[in-house]
Structure formats: structure tokens, C-alpha cells
Amino acid sequence: MIHPTAEVSPEARIGPGTVIWNHAQVRAGAVIGAECTLARNTYVEGGAVLGDRVKLQNNVSVYSGVTLEDGVFVGPNVTFTNDLRPRALTPEGRKVGPGDWEVVPTRVQRGATIGGGATIVCGVTIGAYAFVGAGAVVVRDVPAHALVVGNPARVVGFVCVCGQRLEAVTGPAGAPALRCPRCHLEYDPAIPDYRTARPAAAG
């Protein structure tokens, strides 16, 4: 479904089941997967890539060089950048054109969440199922499942695939573990990873 007020280039690739709401703009060369939601006033530039089931909340702009993998959630008013040294003029004083930008890629991996008002400085990778707190400024890579907050963003904990903050517990054979209090999955505290999470032992 594409709202009548949205501007979607016929040269963009959009997967089935994707919904694009009012005043959104999708430029030529953008790639958007299946079952995505682009809310009001969102913008996807040519060269940006969205996987399947990505959700962009109001007023999010995704620029060239940004890749959002499957299941990424981007809260309202999140800012992505794509050039570490942007200028309006070249050293010669002329207006900067398309060939003058130095696009620096950014990747947000599967299932990650970016809270409202966060800023993602280009060149970073945000790991799978990581959680970036509202208003955080991300200037370095974020590990998988990490919860980061602040400016600059720093790791303050880890989260489950369900989004719940993990708790430190004693796992099998007395080994330390991280456990979700909601769905009771356990993770290795050294490398939390959804691919190796296991149900907590009975009792």
C-alpha cells in the first residue's frame, strides 16, 4: 500500500506487502524488502537498502550507504549520517555536487532496535538484536545484543531477542550466564548471540 501523498520512484525496488504512509519519499535506486512499514515523513535515498520487515517510524531519513537488515526497528526522528566530513562547498568554493560526497557505509544488523532521537554516525556496525537507547549518539560499533545509551553511546547491558534486558545468573555447571526474565532464554555472557541462546534449565 502506498499512500496517495507519498512520492515513490518507479525505479525503486519495493517488496510485496510493504506499506508506505503519507508524505514519505522513496528515491530511485532505493531497495526496500517485503512487509516493511515506512511511516509519515520518512525518506529513503537511492543506494540505501532495507531488508524484510523493517519498520521506520515518523521523520526518519535513510541515506545512501545505510543498510538495515531484516527486522530492524528505527524509532521516530532517528538521524543517520553518511559522510564524516560533509561540506556545502568544495575547497574551490563551488557548490558540492553528487560526486563530491564520500559515502561511508553503515550497517544495522538483523533485529536491532534504534530508539527515538538517536544519531548514528556513519561507518559503524550495530550488531544483531542490539538496542540503542533513545537519544544516544553512536560513534563506534555496537556488539550484538548490547544495550547502549548516552553520548557517546556506551554499553550498559545486554538484551534478549524479545528486547528485555538480560540478567546475570548462574548457568549449567555453575557457569555464569545471562538470562531473559521474560522468555527465559540463556546466553553466554562473553558473546551473547541469538544463534546459541538456549532455554534455561528446569529448576
N, C-alpha and C positions, 0 to 999 in steps of 0.2 A: 504494500500500500504506500503510495506517495501522495502526500497532501498537496492540494492544488497550489498552495503558495510556495512549495519547495522548488528549488532550481536544481535539477539533476541532469547532468550532461549525458547525452546518448552514448558518449564514448567512455563512460564509467562502467565498470563491471560490478553488477549487484546480484547477489544470490537470491534464491527463492525464499519467500516468507519474511523478507526484511521490510521493516516499517520505517518510513521517513516522514517526520512530522513537520509542522508549519515553520516556514521561513528557514528551513535547513538548506544547505548548498553542498552539492557534490560535484567536484570538478572532473574534467576529462582526465583519464589515466588513473583515477582512484579505483581501488579494488576493495569491495565490501562483500563479505561472505553471506551465508544463509542465516535467516532468523535473527538478524541484528535489529536493534532499535536505535534510531537517531532522533533524539528529542528536539524540541524547539531551539532554533538559532544555532544548530550545530553546523560545522563546516569540515569537509574532508577534501583535502587538496590532492591533486594529481601526484602520484608517487607515494601516497600513504596506502597502507594495507591493513585491513581489518579482517580477522578470521570470522568463524561462525559464532553466532550467539553473543556478539559483543554488544554492550549497552553503553551509549553515550547520553549523559544527562544534559540538561539545558546549557547552552553557551559554551560548548567545548569545541575547540578547533584542533584538528589533527592534520599536521603539515607533512609535506614531502619528507621521506626519510624515517617516519614513525611507523612501526609495525606493532599492532595489537593482536596478539594471538587469540585463539578460541576462548570464549567465556570471560573476557576481560570486562570489568565494570569501571567506568570513568564517571566520577561524580560531577555535579554542576560546577562550572567556572574553573575547571582544571586547565592549566596552561602547559602546553608542550612548546619547547623551542627546537630549532633545527640548525642553528648556526651559532658557533661560540663567539664570533666576533662580528656581529651584524653592524652595518653602517648604511646610511641613506645615500652617501656619496662615495665615489671611488677616490683614491688619492689624487686623481687629476681634477676632481671637482665635478664630474658628471654624475647624473643620476644612476644609481645602481640598477642594473638590469638582471634578467633571469640567469645569465651566465656568470654573474659576479658572486653569487651566493656559494658558500662552501657548506653543503649539506652534511651534517654529522648524524649518522643513524642512531635511533633509539629503539629498543625492543622491550615490550611488556609481555611477559610470558603467560602461558595458559592460566586462566582462573584468577589472576591477580586483581586486586581492588585498589583504586586510587580515589581517596576521599576528596570531598568538595574543596575547591580553592587551592589545591596543591599545585606546585610548579615543578615540572620535570625538565631539568636542564639536559640538553641533548648529549648523546654519547654514552648513556648509561643503559644497563640491562636491569629490569626489575623482574625478579625470579618468579617462578610459578607459585601461585596462591599467596604471594606476599600481600601485605596490607599497608598501604601508605596512608597515614592519618591525615585528617582534614588540615589544610593549610601548610603542610610540610613542604620543604624545598629539597628536592632530591638532586644531589650533585655527584653521587657515586653509585656504583652498582648496589642493588639490594638483593640479599640472598633469598632463595626460595623459602616461603612460609614466614619470612621475617615481618615483624610489625615495626614500622619506622615512624617517628614523629619528629617535629622540630625543624629548625633552620640553623645549620644544615641538618637534614634528616639523619637520625641515628637509630640503631636497633635497640628496642626496649623489650623485646619478647618475640614469641613465635605464635602463629595461628594455624588452626586446623583448616582442612578443605572447606568446612562449613562456615569459617570466619570467626569462630570462637577462639579466644586466647588460650594457649596451651598452658598446663600446669606441670611443674616439676614433681615427679613421683618416683618411687622405686619400682622398676620393672621386673621382668623374669630373672631369676637367679640373683636378685639383689642389685641388678644393674640400673643406673639412672635412666629415666625415660621422661618424655613429655607426653601428657595425656590430655585429651579433649574432655572437658566436663560435660559436654552436650552429647556427643556421639560416641565417646569412649574409645576412639582410636588412639593408639600409642605410636610415638615417633622416636627415632634415635636423636638424642639432643645434640650430637655432633653434626649431623647432616639431616635435618628434617626434610622428608621427601614423601609426597603423596603416593609414590610408587612402592614404597616399602612400609607404609603405615600398616599396623596390624590391630585387630581387636584386642582390647585389654583382657588379660587373663581373668577367669572367673574367680570371684572372691577377693 
